[in-house]
């Protein structure tokens, strides 16, 4: 706004030789600063100064000089300052940053990132063949980095990652085996890996967890499997043994007698005598890489044999979680068995089984009614309305036709 003598109350605007307008203003510290860019119209420069003045009055102003740090440098620092990241998560973050974020946005200063630029970046990823799932992972990483820049470091005023649905991975629904198929699959793989199928499914274990089990983790007398560590596969490093995926991942899981029996036979035949001997290994006695599953288990042929081509090993855990939820277990009990800190996954499985239970009840109701209709037609006497408990009272008006 301008005073009566024509001078602005806050800041000043001057026209450059290029014809564009430059806005300058005094910061809270008394130092004069310029807008990060010039403006094509004087009214745009005036609007900018009005916005800056309002931010200073509300205590929301951030020195633009602080945001003059390239996203690449800030993101690298962001990752380095999180030493608690699991090796696989750390590897994923660095890969996403180097492969999908830095080539497009790495050289852009934090203060120049805005929602249209983020939207353009995501559109380019998808147009270049990056899957929705990977694009969502990259977007979530970028959003987390910039959220720290907003809330903790106060380098920018708001997070430009504001694209609805960009963080969602639209993965197809994974198949669920029935118990007969699980048993058939266990019989279809080579004998040394029969127990592997049963433990992964009925114990609801992740691949990294089941592949890291040792003899000392199996208690056949109590019928339990203890999860206290997990393997992570890292490119260029190999198999890394560490804690489970989450704090809740450390757990003891009770397995059905059929699994205990298979484990007892497996321990006696295929596992070394030492307490730290791996329960499941390759022919060389070493830990199994996920990429070797097809070769060792004849996975492709086995899943085709049970009529489930395309089945992934992780689908066994998905099946186990679904079967556990179908027993009517509480959310807390499911969380403990599945090794989740959050109730979200348990609630998803409970919801799925609730819907399935309703569908079963509806189908049974339909079958009962159909059977009653058959009985009515065979009856020598026509039933009065109301004799069938599924119909209305006897004094209800008769149907026409």
VENHUBEL-V143407 format. One record per residue. RES is the residue in three letters. PHI is phi in degrees with one decimal (999 if undefined). OMEGA is omega as a letter, one per 40 degrees, with the letter a starting at -180 (* if undefined). NEAR is the number of other C-alpha atoms within 8 Angstrom. Layout:
res;phi;omega;near
RES;PHI;OMEGA;NEAR
RES;PHI;OMEGA;NEAR
//
This chain:
res;phi;omega;near
UNK;999;a;7
UNK;-109.1;i;8
UNK;-78.8;a;8
UNK;-64.1;a;5
UNK;-81.8;i;5
UNK;92.7;i;6
UNK;-92.6;i;8
UNK;-72.5;i;9
UNK;-73.9;a;7
UNK;-133.3;i;10
UNK;75.3;i;10
UNK;-148.6;a;9
UNK;-128.7;i;11
UNK;-136.1;a;7
UNK;-91.8;a;9
UNK;-82.0;i;8
UNK;-61.4;i;5
UNK;-73.7;a;5
UNK;95.2;i;7
UNK;-91.2;a;11
UNK;-109.8;i;14
UNK;-109.5;i;14
UNK;-110.1;i;15
UNK;-129.4;a;12
UNK;-155.0;i;11
UNK;-87.5;i;11
UNK;-78.8;i;10
UNK;-58.0;a;6
UNK;-87.4;i;5
UNK;90.6;i;6
UNK;-79.0;i;7
UNK;-84.1;a;8
UNK;-128.8;i;8
UNK;-107.6;i;8
UNK;-61.1;a;8
UNK;-65.4;i;5
UNK;-148.7;i;5
UNK;-90.1;a;10
UNK;-122.7;a;10
UNK;-72.0;a;8
UNK;-124.1;i;8
UNK;-63.5;a;9
UNK;-63.2;i;6
UNK;-68.2;i;9
UNK;-65.6;i;14
UNK;-63.9;i;11
UNK;-64.1;i;8
UNK;-62.1;a;9
UNK;-64.9;i;13
UNK;-62.9;i;10
UNK;-65.3;i;8
UNK;-62.6;i;9
UNK;-59.8;i;9
UNK;-64.5;i;8
UNK;-64.5;i;10
UNK;-65.7;a;11
UNK;-62.2;a;7
UNK;-82.5;a;7
UNK;76.8;a;6
UNK;-105.1;a;8
UNK;-70.9;i;9
UNK;-123.4;a;9
UNK;-60.4;a;8
UNK;-57.6;a;8
UNK;-64.2;a;5
UNK;-70.0;a;8
UNK;-90.2;i;11
UNK;-85.9;i;9
UNK;-131.4;a;11
UNK;-64.1;i;11
UNK;-55.5;a;13
UNK;-57.1;a;11
UNK;-69.1;a;9
UNK;-68.0;a;9
UNK;-65.4;i;10
UNK;-62.7;i;8
UNK;-66.0;i;8
UNK;-59.8;i;9
UNK;-67.7;a;10
UNK;-63.4;a;7
UNK;-87.7;i;6
UNK;-121.1;a;7
UNK;-68.1;a;6
UNK;-82.3;a;4
UNK;-66.0;i;7
UNK;-67.1;a;7
UNK;-52.8;a;9
UNK;-69.1;i;9
UNK;-66.0;i;8
UNK;-60.5;i;10
UNK;-63.3;i;9
UNK;-64.1;a;8
UNK;-61.0;a;10
UNK;-66.4;i;8
UNK;-67.7;i;9
UNK;-62.2;a;11
UNK;-64.9;a;11
UNK;-73.9;a;9
UNK;-90.2;a;8
UNK;-121.6;a;11
UNK;-106.8;a;12
UNK;-60.0;a;12
UNK;-58.6;a;8
UNK;-101.3;a;8
UNK;-120.2;a;10
UNK;-56.7;a;11
UNK;-87.3;a;9
UNK;-85.0;i;11
UNK;-66.3;a;11
UNK;-55.1;a;12
UNK;-67.7;a;10
UNK;-99.8;i;6
UNK;-75.4;i;10
UNK;-138.8;a;8
UNK;-61.0;i;10
UNK;-58.1;i;6
UNK;-68.2;i;8
UNK;-64.8;i;11
UNK;-63.1;i;9
UNK;-64.6;i;8
UNK;-59.0;a;10
UNK;-64.0;i;10
UNK;-62.3;i;8
UNK;-65.1;i;8
UNK;-58.2;a;11
UNK;-65.0;a;11
UNK;-67.6;a;7
UNK;-91.4;i;6
UNK;92.6;i;6
UNK;-70.8;a;9
UNK;-68.2;i;7
UNK;-59.5;a;9
UNK;-63.2;a;10
UNK;-68.1;i;8
UNK;-60.8;i;13
UNK;-66.8;i;12
UNK;-63.1;i;11
UNK;-63.6;i;12
UNK;-64.7;a;12
UNK;-64.3;i;9
UNK;-64.5;i;9
UNK;-60.5;i;10
UNK;-62.6;i;10
UNK;-65.2;i;8
UNK;-61.2;a;10
UNK;-72.8;i;11
UNK;-66.1;i;10
UNK;-66.3;i;10
UNK;-62.9;i;11
UNK;-82.8;a;13
UNK;-83.6;a;7
UNK;-101.2;a;7
UNK;-92.0;i;7
UNK;53.2;i;10
UNK;-93.0;i;12
UNK;-132.9;a;11
UNK;-82.0;i;9
UNK;-145.7;a;5
UNK;-80.4;a;10
UNK;-75.7;i;9
UNK;-78.8;a;11
UNK;-131.7;a;6
UNK;-102.7;a;7
UNK;-57.9;i;5
UNK;82.2;a;5
UNK;-68.9;a;8
UNK;-92.1;a;9
UNK;-97.2;i;7
UNK;-101.0;a;8
UNK;-92.5;i;6
UNK;-87.8;i;5
UNK;-66.2;i;4
UNK;-64.2;a;4
UNK;-83.1;a;6
UNK;-71.5;i;7
UNK;-122.3;i;9
UNK;-83.1;i;9
UNK;-85.7;a;7
UNK;-58.5;i;6
UNK;-60.9;i;7
UNK;-71.6;i;9
UNK;-62.2;i;12
UNK;-65.3;i;9
UNK;-67.4;i;9
UNK;-66.5;i;12
UNK;-61.2;i;12
UNK;-80.4;a;9
UNK;-84.3;i;8
UNK;-88.6;i;12
UNK;-55.3;a;10
UNK;-51.9;a;6
UNK;-64.1;a;7
UNK;-119.0;i;11
UNK;-62.4;a;12
UNK;-65.6;i;12
UNK;-59.6;i;9
UNK;-62.8;a;12
UNK;-68.7;a;14
UNK;-67.2;a;13
UNK;-61.1;a;15
UNK;-78.8;a;14
UNK;-78.0;i;11
UNK;-96.9;i;14
UNK;58.5;a;14
UNK;-97.3;i;11
UNK;-74.9;a;9
UNK;-59.5;a;10
UNK;-61.2;i;10
UNK;-76.8;a;13
UNK;-68.8;a;13
UNK;-74.5;a;14
UNK;-101.2;i;14
UNK;-64.2;i;15
UNK;-117.7;a;11
UNK;-52.8;a;15
UNK;-67.0;a;7
UNK;-88.2;a;9
UNK;-105.0;i;11
UNK;-120.7;a;9
UNK;-71.5;i;10
UNK;-68.0;i;4
UNK;-86.7;a;6
UNK;72.7;a;12
UNK;-127.3;i;12
UNK;-125.3;a;12
UNK;-98.3;i;11
UNK;-105.2;a;14
UNK;-132.7;i;9
UNK;-154.8;a;12
UNK;-154.7;i;16
UNK;-89.3;i;12
UNK;-124.3;i;11
UNK;-96.2;a;10
UNK;-119.6;i;11
UNK;-63.5;i;5
UNK;80.3;a;4
UNK;-116.9;a;7
UNK;108.3;i;7
UNK;-82.9;i;9
UNK;-115.6;i;10
UNK;-92.5;a;9
UNK;-153.3;i;8
UNK;-70.9;i;9
UNK;-60.6;a;13
UNK;-59.5;a;7
UNK;-137.5;i;10
UNK;-60.4;i;7
UNK;-72.0;i;9
UNK;-65.3;i;12
UNK;-74.8;a;13
UNK;-158.3;i;11
UNK;-118.9;a;9
UNK;-112.1;i;10
UNK;-84.9;a;9
UNK;-114.8;a;12
UNK;-64.6;i;8
UNK;-54.6;i;7
UNK;-62.2;i;6
UNK;-75.0;i;12
UNK;-60.1;i;12
UNK;-63.0;i;9
UNK;-65.4;i;11
UNK;-67.6;i;10
UNK;-62.0;i;9
UNK;-65.1;a;8
UNK;-66.0;i;11
UNK;-63.1;a;11
UNK;-73.8;a;7
UNK;-107.2;a;6
UNK;-121.6;a;8
UNK;-119.9;i;12
UNK;-63.2;a;8
UNK;-78.4;a;6
UNK;-68.8;a;6
UNK;-63.8;a;7
UNK;-96.4;i;7
UNK;-70.2;i;10
UNK;-63.9;a;14
UNK;-73.8;a;12
UNK;-121.2;a;13
UNK;-138.3;i;11
UNK;-82.6;i;9
UNK;-58.8;a;5
UNK;-85.4;i;5
UNK;81.4;a;6
UNK;-100.3;a;8
UNK;-58.9;a;10
UNK;-91.9;i;10
UNK;-82.0;i;8
UNK;-57.7;a;6
UNK;-66.7;a;5
UNK;-94.0;a;8
UNK;-59.7;a;11
UNK;-62.5;a;9
UNK;-71.2;a;7
UNK;-72.8;a;9
UNK;-96.8;a;10
UNK;59.1;a;11
UNK;-57.1;a;11
UNK;-59.1;a;9
UNK;-67.8;a;7
UNK;-66.5;a;12
UNK;-72.4;i;13
UNK;-68.8;a;10
UNK;-63.6;i;8
UNK;-92.1;i;9
UNK;79.1;a;6
UNK;-129.6;i;8
UNK;-62.6;a;7
UNK;88.5;i;7
UNK;-66.4;i;8
UNK;-99.5;i;6
UNK;-61.1;a;7
UNK;-63.5;i;8
UNK;-66.2;i;11
UNK;-66.2;i;14
UNK;-65.4;i;15
UNK;-59.5;i;12
UNK;-64.0;i;13
UNK;-60.7;i;13
UNK;-62.8;i;12
UNK;-65.9;i;13
UNK;-64.1;i;8
UNK;-64.0;a;10
UNK;-66.0;a;13
UNK;-70.2;i;10
UNK;-78.7;a;6
UNK;88.6;a;6
UNK;-63.7;a;9
UNK;-72.4;i;6
UNK;-59.4;a;10
UNK;-64.1;i;7
UNK;-66.7;i;8
UNK;-66.0;i;13
UNK;-58.1;a;14
UNK;-64.3;a;10
UNK;-70.6;a;11
UNK;-80.5;a;11
UNK;77.8;a;11
UNK;-112.8;i;11
UNK;-78.0;a;8
UNK;-98.1;i;6
UNK;-83.2;a;10
UNK;-57.3;a;6
UNK;-64.2;i;9
UNK;-61.1;a;12
UNK;-65.8;i;9
UNK;-62.8;i;8
UNK;-67.3;i;11
UNK;-64.5;i;12
UNK;-63.8;a;8
UNK;-62.5;a;9
UNK;-72.5;i;11
UNK;-63.9;i;9
UNK;-63.0;i;8
UNK;-64.6;a;8
UNK;-63.9;i;8
UNK;-64.3;i;8
UNK;-64.3;i;8
UNK;-62.7;i;8
UNK;-61.0;i;8
UNK;-65.2;i;8
UNK;-66.3;i;8
UNK;-64.3;i;8
UNK;-61.7;i;8
UNK;-63.6;i;8
UNK;-66.8;i;8
UNK;-62.7;a;8
UNK;-64.0;i;9
UNK;-64.3;i;8
UNK;-65.8;i;8
UNK;-67.6;i;8
UNK;-65.1;i;8
UNK;-62.3;a;8
UNK;-64.4;i;8
UNK;-65.3;a;9
UNK;-66.5;a;6
UNK;-81.2;a;6
UNK;-66.6;a;7
UNK;-68.1;i;4
UNK;-108.7;i;4
UNK;-73.2;a;6
UNK;-72.7;i;6
UNK;-75.0;i;6
UNK;-61.3;a;11
UNK;108.1;i;10
UNK;-69.2;a;8
UNK;-89.4;a;7
UNK;-61.5;i;6
UNK;-82.2;a;5
UNK;-105.7;a;8
UNK;-79.5;a;9
UNK;-66.1;a;7
UNK;-68.7;a;8
UNK;-89.9;i;5
UNK;-73.7;a;7
UNK;-63.5;a;4
UNK;-67.7;i;5
UNK;-73.8;i;4
UNK;-85.1;i;3
UNK;83.3;*;2
//
